[in-house]
Amino acid sequence: MNMRKVILGIILAFLVIAIGCTSTDDCEPVVIITNTDYSYDPLSVPYSATHENFASIYSGADLCFDLRDDVIDQMCDKAEHINEDPQILYYCIKSTYSDWNERPNRIPCYAERCRYQGQTIWAIAFNRANSFDEESLSHFDLYFVSYASYDTLYHTGCFGTD
C-alpha cells in the first residue's frame, strides 16, 4: 500500500512539473513523498520546474508574510491530502527561517519527503530574492530538514543573476 502511495506521488509530481501552471494565478507549490536517497547527490532534487514557475510569477516586491503564509498553507493542505502530517512539514519549513517575524526574503515552492544520510527528511526548495527590488525570485535555497528533529542537515543556495 505504501509503495502505491509513493508511485502515485511520483506520478503526480511529474504531471505537475510537466504540465506546469495553467495560468499565473493558479501556480501552486509541489508536495510529494518519495523514498529517494539524496545522500550522494543532494542537488538532484527535481524542484527546478516549480522554481522556474514561481520565478516567472513573483518578484521581490511580492514578498510578504501573507504570500509566505498562503504558500505554506497550500503546501500543508497538499501534505494532508497525501496522508502526510501537515504540522511536521510546517515546522520543517518554519525552522529554515532564522527570524520568523522578519519580512521573508524567500518563499517555499517544493517539498519532498525523502531520505538523506539515513534519515527521513523534507527537502524544501525556496524561491529567493537578494533584495526586495529584484524583478524576479530567480535565486534558490534548498534545505534538507530532519523529519524528527527539524534540524537543518543540508543547505545550499545561489547568488545567480537575473
C-alpha positions in Angstrom: 0.0 0.0 0.0 2.8 2.4 0.9 4.5 1.6 -2.4 1.4 2.6 -4.3 1.3 6.0 -2.5 5.0 6.5 -3.4 4.4 5.7 -7.0 1.2 7.8 -7.2 3.1 10.7 -5.5 5.9 10.4 -8.1 3.5 10.3 -11.0 1.6 13.3 -9.6 4.8 15.3 -9.2 5.9 14.6 -12.7 2.5 15.6 -14.0 2.6 18.9 -12.1 6.1 19.6 -13.2 5.5 18.5 -16.9 2.3 20.4 -17.2 3.3 23.4 -15.2 0.8 26.0 -14.2 -2.3 26.6 -16.3 -2.0 30.4 -15.5 0.0 32.7 -13.4 -2.9 32.9 -11.0 -3.1 29.3 -10.1 0.6 28.2 -10.0 0.9 26.1 -6.9 3.7 24.6 -4.9 4.6 20.9 -5.2 4.5 18.5 -2.2 5.4 14.8 -2.8 6.6 11.7 -0.9 9.3 9.6 -2.4 11.9 7.2 -1.0 14.7 8.8 -2.9 18.0 9.0 -1.0 19.8 12.2 -1.8 22.9 11.5 0.3 25.2 11.3 -2.6 23.6 13.9 -4.9 21.7 16.5 -2.9 21.3 18.8 -5.9 19.4 16.2 -7.9 16.1 17.1 -6.1 13.8 17.8 -9.0 12.4 21.2 -7.9 13.7 23.3 -10.9 10.5 23.4 -13.0 8.4 24.5 -10.0 11.1 27.0 -9.0 11.1 28.5 -12.5 7.3 28.8 -12.5 7.4 30.8 -9.2 10.3 32.9 -10.5 8.2 33.9 -13.5 5.3 35.0 -11.4 6.7 36.6 -8.2 9.1 39.4 -7.6 11.0 40.6 -4.6 8.3 43.3 -4.2 5.7 40.5 -3.7 7.5 39.0 -0.7 5.4 39.4 2.4 4.0 37.5 5.3 0.7 36.9 3.5 2.3 35.4 0.4 4.6 33.2 2.5 1.7 32.1 4.8 -0.6 31.4 1.8 2.0 29.2 0.0 2.8 27.3 3.2 -0.9 26.7 3.8 -1.2 25.3 0.3 1.8 23.0 1.0 0.3 21.8 4.3 -3.1 21.1 2.6 -1.2 19.1 -0.1 0.7 17.2 2.6 -2.5 16.3 4.4 -4.1 15.2 1.0 -1.3 12.7 0.6 -1.7 11.4 4.2 1.3 13.3 5.5 1.3 15.2 8.8 1.0 18.9 7.7 2.3 20.1 11.1 5.6 18.3 10.5 6.0 20.0 7.1 5.0 23.3 8.6 7.6 23.1 11.4 10.3 21.9 8.9 9.6 25.0 6.7 9.5 27.3 9.7 12.8 26.0 11.1 14.6 27.3 8.0 13.8 30.9 8.8 16.2 32.5 11.3 13.6 35.1 12.3 10.0 34.1 11.5 8.8 37.6 12.4 11.0 39.4 9.9 9.8 40.1 6.4 10.7 37.0 4.5 13.1 37.2 1.6 12.0 33.8 0.2 9.0 31.6 -0.2 8.9 27.8 -0.5 7.9 26.2 -3.8 8.7 22.5 -3.5 8.7 19.9 -0.7 9.6 16.3 -1.0 9.6 13.8 1.9 12.6 11.7 1.2 15.9 10.4 2.7 19.3 11.9 3.4 22.2 10.3 5.4 19.9 7.6 6.8 17.2 10.0 8.0 13.7 10.8 6.8 13.7 14.5 5.7 11.8 17.1 4.0 13.8 18.5 1.0 12.4 22.1 0.7 13.2 24.4 -2.2 12.6 28.1 -1.9 12.5 31.0 -4.4 14.6 33.8 -3.1 15.5 37.4 -3.8 18.7 39.0 -2.9 16.8 42.3 -2.4 13.1 43.3 -2.3 13.7 45.3 -5.5 14.5 42.3 -7.7 12.2 41.8 -10.7 12.0 38.0 -10.1 12.6 35.4 -7.4 15.1 33.5 -9.6 17.5 32.6 -6.8 17.1 29.5 -4.8 17.7 27.9 -1.4 17.5 24.2 -0.8 17.2 22.8 2.7 17.1 19.3 4.0 15.3 19.3 7.3 15.1 16.3 9.7 11.6 14.9 9.9 12.2 14.0 13.5 14.1 17.0 15.0 13.5 19.9 12.5 17.3 20.3 12.3 18.8 21.5 9.0 21.0 18.7 7.7 22.0 20.3 4.4 21.6 23.8 2.9 22.7 25.3 -0.4 21.7 28.3 -2.4 22.6 30.6 -5.2 23.5 34.1 -5.8 22.7 33.9 -9.5 21.9 36.7 -11.9 18.5 37.5 -13.3 
